[in-house]
Amino acid sequence: MADSEQRKAYWQANLKLTLTMLAIWFVISYLCGILFVEQLNAIRIGGYKLGFWFAQQGSMYGFVAIIFVYASRMKAIDRKFGVHD
């Protein structure tokens, strides 16, 4: 019974992390790149409007950061539940 509970807890931790990363991905790509572009364009970075930067470059940097954060957190979750390599 304890093994089943541990698997359930591992899966819950995995789902929580995945949903968090998906929410961040949504905010970066959809909200910052599309919906809030006019508000973000009032701010400039390196001469470029921030809304344009998010739509063109920021979302790619955000996606790469999400990959590294996800890999790091999954490694910690795997170790916590004893399923690491």
Biopython code that builds the backbone (N, CA, C, O; Angstrom):
import numpy as np
from Bio.PDB.StructureBuilder import StructureBuilder

atoms = [
    (1, "MET", "N", (0.812, -1.195, 0.000)),
    (1, "MET", "CA", (0.000, 0.000, 0.000)),
    (1, "MET", "C", (0.859, 1.264, 0.000)),
    (1, "MET", "O", (0.512, 2.243, -0.661)),
    (2, "ALA", "N", (1.958, 1.257, 0.721)),
    (2, "ALA", "CA", (2.828, 2.431, 0.779)),
    (2, "ALA", "C", (3.456, 2.714, -0.579)),
    (2, "ALA", "O", (3.658, 3.871, -0.949)),
    (3, "ASP", "N", (3.764, 1.648, -1.320)),
    (3, "ASP", "CA", (4.350, 1.822, -2.645)),
    (3, "ASP", "C", (3.359, 2.509, -3.585)),
    (3, "ASP", "O", (3.742, 3.365, -4.382)),
    (4, "SER", "N", (2.113, 2.136, -3.488)),
    (4, "SER", "CA", (1.077, 2.751, -4.306)),
    (4, "SER", "C", (0.900, 4.229, -3.947)),
    (4, "SER", "O", (0.706, 5.064, -4.831)),
    (5, "GLU", "N", (0.966, 4.546, -2.683)),
    (5, "GLU", "CA", (0.854, 5.936, -2.241)),
    (5, "GLU", "C", (2.052, 6.750, -2.704)),
    (5, "GLU", "O", (1.910, 7.913, -3.079)),
    (6, "GLN", "N", (3.232, 6.140, -2.679)),
    (6, "GLN", "CA", (4.434, 6.831, -3.137)),
    (6, "GLN", "C", (4.354, 7.113, -4.640)),
    (6, "GLN", "O", (4.735, 8.191, -5.096)),
    (7, "ARG", "N", (3.859, 6.142, -5.401)),
    (7, "ARG", "CA", (3.693, 6.365, -6.843)),
    (7, "ARG", "C", (2.681, 7.472, -7.118)),
    (7, "ARG", "O", (2.871, 8.288, -8.019)),
    (8, "LYS", "N", (1.607, 7.491, -6.334)),
    (8, "LYS", "CA", (0.596, 8.525, -6.497)),
    (8, "LYS", "C", (1.173, 9.903, -6.156)),
    (8, "LYS", "O", (0.897, 10.880, -6.851)),
    (9, "ALA", "N", (1.967, 9.981, -5.097)),
    (9, "ALA", "CA", (2.587, 11.246, -4.702)),
    (9, "ALA", "C", (3.593, 11.707, -5.761)),
    (9, "ALA", "O", (3.688, 12.899, -6.056)),
    (10, "TYR", "N", (4.338, 10.767, -6.326)),
    (10, "TYR", "CA", (5.287, 11.090, -7.390)),
    (10, "TYR", "C", (4.540, 11.643, -8.599)),
    (10, "TYR", "O", (4.946, 12.653, -9.175)),
    (11, "TRP", "N", (3.461, 10.989, -8.978)),
    (11, "TRP", "CA", (2.686, 11.438, -10.124)),
    (11, "TRP", "C", (2.082, 12.812, -9.868)),
    (11, "TRP", "O", (2.051, 13.645, -10.774)),
    (12, "GLN", "N", (1.603, 13.065, -8.659)),
    (12, "GLN", "CA", (1.041, 14.370, -8.314)),
    (12, "GLN", "C", (2.112, 15.462, -8.410)),
    (12, "GLN", "O", (1.849, 16.545, -8.932)),
    (13, "ALA", "N", (3.310, 15.180, -7.911)),
    (13, "ALA", "CA", (4.411, 16.147, -8.008)),
    (13, "ALA", "C", (4.770, 16.411, -9.463)),
    (13, "ALA", "O", (5.026, 17.552, -9.849)),
    (14, "ASN", "N", (4.786, 15.361, -10.263)),
    (14, "ASN", "CA", (5.088, 15.485, -11.688)),
    (14, "ASN", "C", (4.023, 16.336, -12.385)),
    (14, "ASN", "O", (4.359, 17.235, -13.157)),
    (15, "LEU", "N", (2.754, 16.063, -12.123)),
    (15, "LEU", "CA", (1.668, 16.833, -12.732)),
    (15, "LEU", "C", (1.696, 18.298, -12.306)),
    (15, "LEU", "O", (1.472, 19.188, -13.125)),
    (16, "LYS", "N", (1.968, 18.546, -11.039)),
    (16, "LYS", "CA", (2.028, 19.914, -10.545)),
    (16, "LYS", "C", (3.123, 20.696, -11.257)),
    (16, "LYS", "O", (2.911, 21.835, -11.671)),
    (17, "LEU", "N", (4.291, 20.085, -11.397)),
    (17, "LEU", "CA", (5.397, 20.740, -12.088)),
    (17, "LEU", "C", (5.059, 20.973, -13.556)),
    (17, "LEU", "O", (5.322, 22.051, -14.089)),
    (18, "THR", "N", (4.484, 19.982, -14.205)),
    (18, "THR", "CA", (4.132, 20.106, -15.617)),
    (18, "THR", "C", (3.102, 21.207, -15.832)),
    (18, "THR", "O", (3.243, 22.012, -16.752)),
    (19, "LEU", "N", (2.082, 21.253, -15.005)),
    (19, "LEU", "CA", (1.057, 22.288, -15.138)),
    (19, "LEU", "C", (1.613, 23.681, -14.858)),
    (19, "LEU", "O", (1.208, 24.653, -15.496)),
    (20, "THR", "N", (2.531, 23.778, -13.913)),
    (20, "THR", "CA", (3.172, 25.059, -13.628)),
    (20, "THR", "C", (3.977, 25.537, -14.832)),
    (20, "THR", "O", (3.894, 26.702, -15.219)),
    (21, "MET", "N", (4.752, 24.636, -15.418)),
    (21, "MET", "CA", (5.561, 24.993, -16.590)),
    (21, "MET", "C", (4.666, 25.363, -17.780)),
    (21, "MET", "O", (4.986, 26.284, -18.531)),
    (22, "LEU", "N", (3.558, 24.656, -17.951)),
    (22, "LEU", "CA", (2.625, 24.986, -19.029)),
    (22, "LEU", "C", (1.987, 26.357, -18.808)),
    (22, "LEU", "O", (1.776, 27.107, -19.761)),
    (23, "ALA", "N", (1.681, 26.679, -17.560)),
    (23, "ALA", "CA", (1.104, 27.997, -17.253)),
    (23, "ALA", "C", (2.101, 29.110, -17.561)),
    (23, "ALA", "O", (1.732, 30.145, -18.117)),
    (24, "ILE", "N", (3.361, 28.895, -17.198)),
    (24, "ILE", "CA", (4.406, 29.883, -17.504)),
    (24, "ILE", "C", (4.569, 30.024, -19.014)),
    (24, "ILE", "O", (4.710, 31.132, -19.531)),
    (25, "TRP", "N", (4.549, 28.902, -19.709)),
    (25, "TRP", "CA", (4.656, 28.912, -21.171)),
    (25, "TRP", "C", (3.504, 29.713, -21.784)),
    (25, "TRP", "O", (3.713, 30.499, -22.708)),
    (26, "PHE", "N", (2.297, 29.510, -21.269)),
    (26, "PHE", "CA", (1.123, 30.230, -21.752)),
    (26, "PHE", "C", (1.276, 31.731, -21.528)),
    (26, "PHE", "O", (0.989, 32.527, -22.423)),
    (27, "VAL", "N", (1.722, 32.117, -20.347)),
    (27, "VAL", "CA", (1.887, 33.535, -20.032)),
    (27, "VAL", "C", (2.910, 34.172, -20.963)),
    (27, "VAL", "O", (2.676, 35.255, -21.500)),
    (28, "ILE", "N", (4.038, 33.505, -21.154)),
    (28, "ILE", "CA", (5.098, 34.060, -22.000)),
    (28, "ILE", "C", (4.651, 34.150, -23.456)),
    (28, "ILE", "O", (4.803, 35.194, -24.091)),
    (29, "SER", "N", (4.106, 33.066, -23.983)),
    (29, "SER", "CA", (3.808, 33.044, -25.412)),
    (29, "SER", "C", (2.514, 33.764, -25.764)),
    (29, "SER", "O", (2.493, 34.544, -26.717)),
    (30, "TYR", "N", (1.456, 33.531, -25.038)),
    (30, "TYR", "CA", (0.162, 34.079, -25.423)),
    (30, "TYR", "C", (-0.088, 35.456, -24.818)),
    (30, "TYR", "O", (-0.387, 36.411, -25.535)),
    (31, "LEU", "N", (0.034, 35.553, -23.511)),
    (31, "LEU", "CA", (-0.296, 36.822, -22.864)),
    (31, "LEU", "C", (0.712, 37.917, -23.194)),
    (31, "LEU", "O", (0.326, 39.009, -23.611)),
    (32, "CYS", "N", (2.013, 37.631, -23.011)),
    (32, "CYS", "CA", (3.028, 38.660, -23.265)),
    (32, "CYS", "C", (3.228, 38.906, -24.755)),
    (32, "CYS", "O", (3.476, 40.040, -25.166)),
    (33, "GLY", "N", (3.125, 37.868, -25.561)),
    (33, "GLY", "CA", (3.380, 38.011, -26.996)),
    (33, "GLY", "C", (2.196, 38.467, -27.812)),
    (33, "GLY", "O", (2.379, 38.968, -28.922)),
    (34, "ILE", "N", (0.968, 38.310, -27.296)),
    (34, "ILE", "CA", (-0.207, 38.647, -28.098)),
    (34, "ILE", "C", (-1.136, 39.629, -27.373)),
    (34, "ILE", "O", (-1.386, 40.726, -27.873)),
    (35, "LEU", "N", (-1.639, 39.248, -26.220)),
    (35, "LEU", "CA", (-2.672, 40.062, -25.571)),
    (35, "LEU", "C", (-2.150, 41.363, -24.959)),
    (35, "LEU", "O", (-2.788, 42.407, -25.092)),
    (36, "PHE", "N", (-1.010, 41.308, -24.298)),
    (36, "PHE", "CA", (-0.486, 42.491, -23.627)),
    (36, "PHE", "C", (0.585, 43.203, -24.438)),
    (36, "PHE", "O", (1.381, 43.964, -23.887)),
    (37, "VAL", "N", (0.608, 42.961, -25.734)),
    (37, "VAL", "CA", (1.664, 43.528, -26.568)),
    (37, "VAL", "C", (1.616, 45.056, -26.583)),
    (37, "VAL", "O", (2.664, 45.702, -26.574)),
    (38, "GLU", "N", (0.432, 45.636, -26.606)),
    (38, "GLU", "CA", (0.334, 47.103, -26.642)),
    (38, "GLU", "C", (0.863, 47.733, -25.351)),
    (38, "GLU", "O", (1.562, 48.746, -25.392)),
    (39, "GLN", "N", (0.531, 47.138, -24.219)),
    (39, "GLN", "CA", (1.027, 47.666, -22.945)),
    (39, "GLN", "C", (2.536, 47.486, -22.829)),
    (39, "GLN", "O", (3.234, 48.366, -22.325)),
    (40, "LEU", "N", (3.034, 46.347, -23.294)),
    (40, "LEU", "CA", (4.476, 46.085, -23.206)),
    (40, "LEU", "C", (5.270, 46.934, -24.193)),
    (40, "LEU", "O", (6.448, 47.206, -23.965)),
    (41, "ASN", "N", (4.642, 47.351, -25.279)),
    (41, "ASN", "CA", (5.348, 48.177, -26.268)),
    (41, "ASN", "C", (5.717, 49.553, -25.728)),
    (41, "ASN", "O", (6.543, 50.245, -26.323)),
    (42, "ALA", "N", (5.124, 49.957, -24.622)),
    (42, "ALA", "CA", (5.479, 51.236, -23.997)),
    (42, "ALA", "C", (6.876, 51.177, -23.382)),
    (42, "ALA", "O", (7.485, 52.214, -23.116)),
    (43, "ILE", "N", (7.377, 49.974, -23.158)),
    (43, "ILE", "CA", (8.708, 49.772, -22.573)),
    (43, "ILE", "C", (9.663, 49.368, -23.691)),
    (43, "ILE", "O", (9.305, 48.574, -24.561)),
    (44, "ARG", "N", (10.868, 49.910, -23.667)),
    (44, "ARG", "CA", (11.853, 49.576, -24.702)),
    (44, "ARG", "C", (13.070, 48.893, -24.077)),
    (44, "ARG", "O", (13.521, 49.264, -22.993)),
    (45, "ILE", "N", (13.593, 47.883, -24.785)),
    (45, "ILE", "CA", (14.833, 47.198, -24.403)),
    (45, "ILE", "C", (15.753, 47.243, -25.602)),
    (45, "ILE", "O", (15.429, 46.696, -26.657)),
    (46, "GLY", "N", (16.889, 47.885, -25.455)),
    (46, "GLY", "CA", (17.850, 47.960, -26.554)),
    (46, "GLY", "C", (17.277, 48.618, -27.798)),
    (46, "GLY", "O", (17.676, 48.278, -28.912)),
    (47, "GLY", "N", (16.355, 49.546, -27.632)),
    (47, "GLY", "CA", (15.762, 50.233, -28.762)),
    (47, "GLY", "C", (14.543, 49.540, -29.348)),
    (47, "GLY", "O", (13.876, 50.102, -30.217)),
    (48, "TYR", "N", (14.240, 48.339, -28.895)),
    (48, "TYR", "CA", (13.088, 47.601, -29.410)),
    (48, "TYR", "C", (11.951, 47.633, -28.393)),
    (48, "TYR", "O", (12.178, 47.643, -27.184)),
    (49, "LYS", "N", (10.748, 47.649, -28.900)),
    (49, "LYS", "CA", (9.588, 47.612, -28.025)),
    (49, "LYS", "C", (9.520, 46.257, -27.333)),
    (49, "LYS", "O", (9.784, 45.227, -27.954)),
    (50, "LEU", "N", (9.168, 46.254, -26.049)),
    (50, "LEU", "CA", (9.163, 45.020, -25.257)),
    (50, "LEU", "C", (8.145, 44.010, -25.785)),
    (50, "LEU", "O", (8.413, 42.809, -25.764)),
    (51, "GLY", "N", (6.989, 44.467, -26.255)),
    (51, "GLY", "CA", (6.004, 43.548, -26.823)),
    (51, "GLY", "C", (6.544, 42.829, -28.039)),
    (51, "GLY", "O", (6.352, 41.622, -28.189)),
    (52, "PHE", "N", (7.222, 43.564, -28.913)),
    (52, "PHE", "CA", (7.860, 42.961, -30.081)),
    (52, "PHE", "C", (8.938, 41.981, -29.649)),
    (52, "PHE", "O", (9.059, 40.891, -30.209)),
    (53, "TRP", "N", (9.725, 42.378, -28.643)),
    (53, "TRP", "CA", (10.804, 41.518, -28.162)),
    (53, "TRP", "C", (10.250, 40.204, -27.614)),
    (53, "TRP", "O", (10.804, 39.140, -27.893)),
    (54, "PHE", "N", (9.167, 40.261, -26.840)),
    (54, "PHE", "CA", (8.553, 39.041, -26.316)),
    (54, "PHE", "C", (8.047, 38.154, -27.441)),
    (54, "PHE", "O", (8.225, 36.937, -27.404)),
    (55, "ALA", "N", (7.422, 38.753, -28.431)),
    (55, "ALA", "CA", (6.873, 37.971, -29.536)),
    (55, "ALA", "C", (7.977, 37.325, -30.365)),
    (55, "ALA", "O", (7.792, 36.220, -30.875)),
    (56, "GLN", "N", (9.115, 37.988, -30.507)),
    (56, "GLN", "CA", (10.166, 37.486, -31.385)),
    (56, "GLN", "C", (11.254, 36.713, -30.635)),
    (56, "GLN", "O", (11.589, 35.594, -31.024)),
    (57, "GLN", "N", (11.799, 37.283, -29.583)),
    (57, "GLN", "CA", (12.944, 36.688, -28.900)),
    (57, "GLN", "C", (12.619, 36.160, -27.512)),
    (57, "GLN", "O", (13.071, 35.080, -27.131)),
    (58, "GLY", "N", (11.848, 36.907, -26.771)),
    (58, "GLY", "CA", (11.578, 36.576, -25.375)),
    (58, "GLY", "C", (10.921, 35.230, -25.195)),
    (58, "GLY", "O", (11.245, 34.496, -24.260)),
    (59, "SER", "N", (10.000, 34.896, -26.083)),
    (59, "SER", "CA", (9.327, 33.608, -25.948)),
    (59, "SER", "C", (10.296, 32.455, -26.160)),
    (59, "SER", "O", (10.191, 31.429, -25.487)),
    (60, "MET", "N", (11.242, 32.608, -27.089)),
    (60, "MET", "CA", (12.232, 31.538, -27.301)),
    (60, "MET", "C", (13.136, 31.385, -26.078)),
    (60, "MET", "O", (13.409, 30.268, -25.639)),
    (61, "TYR", "N", (13.597, 32.508, -25.533)),
    (61, "TYR", "CA", (14.421, 32.447, -24.321)),
    (61, "TYR", "C", (13.633, 31.849, -23.162)),
    (61, "TYR", "O", (14.163, 31.069, -22.371)),
    (62, "GLY", "N", (12.372, 32.222, -23.073)),
    (62, "GLY", "CA", (11.519, 31.667, -22.027)),
    (62, "GLY", "C", (11.352, 30.162, -22.164)),
    (62, "GLY", "O", (11.396, 29.442, -21.166)),
    (63, "PHE", "N", (11.161, 29.678, -23.388)),
    (63, "PHE", "CA", (10.995, 28.243, -23.615)),
    (63, "PHE", "C", (12.253, 27.476, -23.233)),
    (63, "PHE", "O", (12.173, 26.411, -22.622)),
    (64, "VAL", "N", (13.408, 28.012, -23.589)),
    (64, "VAL", "CA", (14.675, 27.356, -23.230)),
    (64, "VAL", "C", (14.844, 27.340, -21.709)),
    (64, "VAL", "O", (15.274, 26.338, -21.138)),
    (65, "ALA", "N", (14.507, 28.443, -21.067)),
    (65, "ALA", "CA", (14.591, 28.495, -19.601)),
    (65, "ALA", "C", (13.647, 27.476, -18.969)),
    (65, "ALA", "O", (14.007, 26.823, -17.990)),
    (66, "ILE", "N", (12.441, 27.336, -19.523)),
    (66, "ILE", "CA", (11.477, 26.366, -19.007)),
    (66, "ILE", "C", (12.034, 24.950, -19.112)),
    (66, "ILE", "O", (11.856, 24.148, -18.195)),
    (67, "ILE", "N", (12.698, 24.637, -20.206)),
    (67, "ILE", "CA", (13.290, 23.299, -20.378)),
    (67, "ILE", "C", (14.298, 23.019, -19.284)),
    (67, "ILE", "O", (14.279, 21.949, -18.675)),
    (68, "PHE", "N", (15.186, 23.980, -19.028)),
    (68, "PHE", "CA", (16.212, 23.762, -18.005)),
    (68, "PHE", "C", (15.613, 23.685, -16.603)),
    (68, "PHE", "O", (16.033, 22.857, -15.795)),
    (69, "VAL", "N", (14.645, 24.532, -16.313)),
    (69, "VAL", "CA", (13.988, 24.496, -14.995)),
    (69, "VAL", "C", (13.255, 23.175, -14.816)),
    (69, "VAL", "O", (13.337, 22.552, -13.757)),
    (70, "TYR", "N", (12.541, 22.747, -15.849)),
    (70, "TYR", "CA", (11.800, 21.478, -15.771)),
    (70, "TYR", "C", (12.756, 20.308, -15.531)),
    (70, "TYR", "O", (12.497, 19.459, -14.678)),
    (71, "ALA", "N", (13.842, 20.262, -16.270)),
    (71, "ALA", "CA", (14.807, 19.168, -16.105)),
    (71, "ALA", "C", (15.403, 19.171, -14.703)),
    (71, "ALA", "O", (15.564, 18.117, -14.088)),
    (72, "SER", "N", (15.725, 20.340, -14.210)),
    (72, "SER", "CA", (16.302, 20.451, -12.869)),
    (72, "SER", "C", (15.309, 20.018, -11.792)),
    (72, "SER", "O", (15.657, 19.255, -10.891)),
    (73, "ARG", "N", (14.084, 20.504, -11.889)),
    (73, "ARG", "CA", (13.064, 20.154, -10.892)),
    (73, "ARG", "C", (12.683, 18.680, -10.967)),
    (73, "ARG", "O", (12.465, 18.048, -9.933)),
    (74, "MET", "N", (12.598, 18.123, -12.172)),
    (74, "MET", "CA", (12.276, 16.694, -12.295)),
    (74, "MET", "C", (13.384, 15.838, -11.701)),
    (74, "MET", "O", (13.118, 14.795, -11.104)),
    (75, "LYS", "N", (14.619, 16.277, -11.863)),
    (75, "LYS", "CA", (15.739, 15.550, -11.264)),
    (75, "LYS", "C", (15.594, 15.530, -9.739)),
    (75, "LYS", "O", (15.827, 14.504, -9.101)),
    (76, "ALA", "N", (15.206, 16.672, -9.162)),
    (76, "ALA", "CA", (15.008, 16.744, -7.714)),
    (76, "ALA", "C", (13.823, 15.877, -7.279)),
    (76, "ALA", "O", (13.894, 15.201, -6.253)),
    (77, "ILE", "N", (12.742, 15.894, -8.051)),
    (77, "ILE", "CA", (11.579, 15.062, -7.722)),
    (77, "ILE", "C", (11.934, 13.587, -7.829)),
    (77, "ILE", "O", (11.552, 12.793, -6.970)),
    (78, "ASP", "N", (12.663, 13.214, -8.877)),
    (78, "ASP", "CA", (13.086, 11.819, -9.032)),
    (78, "ASP", "C", (13.925, 11.355, -7.852)),
    (78, "ASP", "O", (13.746, 10.244, -7.352)),
    (79, "ARG", "N", (14.837, 12.205, -7.411)),
    (79, "ARG", "CA", (15.674, 11.832, -6.262)),
    (79, "ARG", "C", (14.844, 11.724, -4.985)),
    (79, "ARG", "O", (15.063, 10.833, -4.164)),
    (80, "LYS", "N", (13.901, 12.630, -4.830)),
    (80, "LYS", "CA", (13.056, 12.622, -3.627)),
    (80, "LYS", "C", (12.280, 11.326, -3.519)),
    (80, "LYS", "O", (12.110, 10.794, -2.422)),
    (81, "PHE", "N", (11.809, 10.812, -4.642)),
    (81, "PHE", "CA", (11.005, 9.592, -4.634)),
    (81, "PHE", "C", (11.801, 8.343, -4.970)),
    (81, "PHE", "O", (11.232, 7.259, -5.097)),
    (82, "GLY", "N", (13.121, 8.485, -5.115)),
    (82, "GLY", "CA", (13.972, 7.329, -5.322)),
    (82, "GLY", "C", (13.850, 6.654, -6.679)),
    (82, "GLY", "O", (14.030, 5.441, -6.784)),
    (83, "VAL", "N", (13.550, 7.418, -7.709)),
    (83, "VAL", "CA", (13.427, 6.838, -9.052)),
    (83, "VAL", "C", (14.466, 7.432, -10.015)),
    (83, "VAL", "O", (14.303, 7.346, -11.232)),
    (84, "HIS", "N", (15.525, 8.029, -9.475)),
    (84, "HIS", "CA", (16.548, 8.619, -10.339)),
    (84, "HIS", "C", (17.450, 7.533, -10.928)),
    (84, "HIS", "O", (17.471, 6.392, -10.466)),
    (85, "ASP", "N", (18.196, 7.929, -11.966)),
    (85, "ASP", "CA", (19.079, 6.987, -12.655)),
    (85, "ASP", "C", (20.249, 6.584, -11.801)),
    (85, "ASP", "O", (21.088, 5.795, -12.235)),
]
sb = StructureBuilder()
sb.init_structure("model")
sb.init_model(0)
sb.init_chain("A")
sb.init_seg("    ")
for serial, (resi, resn, name, xyz) in enumerate(atoms, 1):
    if name == "N":
        sb.init_residue(resn, " ", resi, " ")
    sb.init_atom(name, np.array(xyz, "f"), 0.0, 1.0, " ", f" {name:<3s}", serial, name[0])
structure = sb.get_structure()
